[in-house]
Amino acid sequence: MDPFVPKGEPRPGSTQTCGYKPSGASEDCGKPATWHVMWDVQLDNSLTCDDHMALIQQRWMYADRHPVTADCTMPGALWVFVNDKCEFPTSATSAARRAEMPVEVA
C-alpha cells in the first residue's frame, strides 16, 4: 500500500468541512472538520472529520495535525508546529519568533 495520500484538487474558498473524497465519488464528505492535517513539507494540507482522520491514521503518512480552530481557513494564517494549531499572526515580531509556516487549505 502506498503510504502517501492520493491528493485531490485544491478547494478554493474552503469551508471547515471534511475534504475526503473517495475514488469515483462526486462530492467531498462534507461533515464538519475536526482535524487539520499537514501532509508534507510542500505544505499540502487539508481538513478532515473524525471518521476520516481514523482512516488517515490507518493508511497514510502525514507530517503533522491539530484540532481545527477558527484560524485554520483564515487567509494569512500560519501553521504553528510548537503549539499544534493555526494562528493568525498579531505582529510580524511574534510571528518571527516561532516555528511557523503559512498554509492555504487545499
C-alpha positions as CSV (number, residue, x, y, z in Angstrom):
1,M,0.0,0.0,0.0
2,D,1.3,3.5,-0.9
3,P,1.9,5.4,2.3
4,F,1.3,8.8,0.6
5,V,-2.3,10.1,0.4
6,P,-3.7,10.5,-3.1
7,K,-4.2,14.3,-3.1
8,G,-7.3,15.8,-4.7
9,E,-7.8,19.2,-6.3
10,P,-7.5,22.3,-4.2
11,R,-10.7,23.5,-2.6
12,P,-10.8,27.3,-3.2
13,G,-12.8,29.2,-0.7
14,S,-12.7,26.2,1.6
15,T,-15.1,25.9,4.4
16,Q,-14.3,24.0,7.6
17,T,-15.7,20.7,6.2
18,C,-14.1,17.4,5.6
19,G,-12.5,17.3,2.2
20,Y,-12.2,13.5,1.9
21,K,-13.4,12.3,-1.4
22,P,-13.3,8.6,-2.2
23,S,-12.4,7.5,-5.8
24,G,-15.3,7.8,-8.0
25,A,-17.4,9.9,-5.6
26,S,-18.9,13.1,-7.0
27,E,-18.7,15.1,-3.8
28,D,-16.4,15.6,-0.7
29,C,-17.5,14.0,2.6
30,G,-18.8,17.4,3.8
31,K,-19.1,16.6,7.5
32,P,-17.8,19.3,9.9
33,A,-14.0,19.1,10.0
34,T,-12.4,18.3,13.3
35,W,-8.7,17.9,12.2
36,H,-6.3,19.9,10.1
37,V,-3.7,17.7,8.5
38,M,-0.3,18.8,7.1
39,W,0.6,16.2,4.5
40,D,4.2,17.1,3.6
41,V,7.0,19.7,3.6
42,Q,5.4,21.3,0.5
43,L,2.7,22.4,2.9
44,D,-0.1,20.4,1.3
45,N,-2.8,20.2,3.9
46,S,-6.5,19.5,4.3
47,L,-9.3,19.4,6.8
48,T,-11.0,16.1,7.8
49,C,-13.6,14.7,10.1
50,D,-13.0,12.3,13.0
51,D,-14.1,9.3,10.9
52,H,-11.7,10.1,8.1
53,M,-8.8,11.0,10.5
54,A,-9.1,7.4,11.7
55,L,-8.8,6.2,8.1
56,I,-5.8,8.5,7.5
57,Q,-4.0,7.1,10.6
58,Q,-4.6,3.6,9.3
59,R,-3.5,4.2,5.8
60,W,-1.2,7.2,5.2
61,M,1.7,9.2,6.5
62,Y,1.4,12.9,7.3
63,A,3.8,15.5,8.8
64,D,1.6,17.0,11.5
65,R,-2.0,17.5,12.6
66,H,-4.0,19.6,15.1
67,P,-7.7,20.1,16.0
68,V,-9.4,22.6,13.7
69,T,-9.6,26.2,15.0
70,A,-11.3,29.3,13.6
71,D,-7.9,30.4,12.2
72,C,-7.3,27.2,10.1
73,T,-9.0,28.6,7.0
74,M,-8.2,32.2,7.6
75,P,-6.1,33.7,4.7
76,G,-2.7,34.6,6.1
77,A,-2.9,32.1,9.0
78,L,0.3,30.3,10.0
79,W,0.8,26.7,11.0
80,V,2.4,26.8,14.4
81,F,4.2,23.5,14.9
82,V,5.2,24.2,18.5
83,N,1.7,24.9,19.6
84,D,-0.1,22.4,17.3
85,K,-2.5,24.9,15.8
86,C,-3.0,27.5,13.1
87,E,-2.8,31.1,14.2
88,F,-3.3,34.4,12.5
89,P,-0.2,36.5,13.5
90,T,-0.8,39.5,15.6
91,S,2.5,41.1,14.7
92,A,5.5,40.3,12.5
93,T,7.7,40.2,15.5
94,S,5.7,37.5,17.3
95,A,5.4,35.5,14.1
96,A,9.2,35.6,13.5
97,R,9.9,34.1,17.0
98,R,8.0,30.8,16.4
99,A,8.5,27.8,14.1
100,E,5.6,28.6,11.7
101,M,4.7,28.1,8.1
102,P,2.0,29.8,6.0
103,V,-0.8,27.5,4.9
104,E,-3.5,27.5,2.3
105,V,-6.1,24.8,2.9
106,A,-6.4,22.5,-0.1
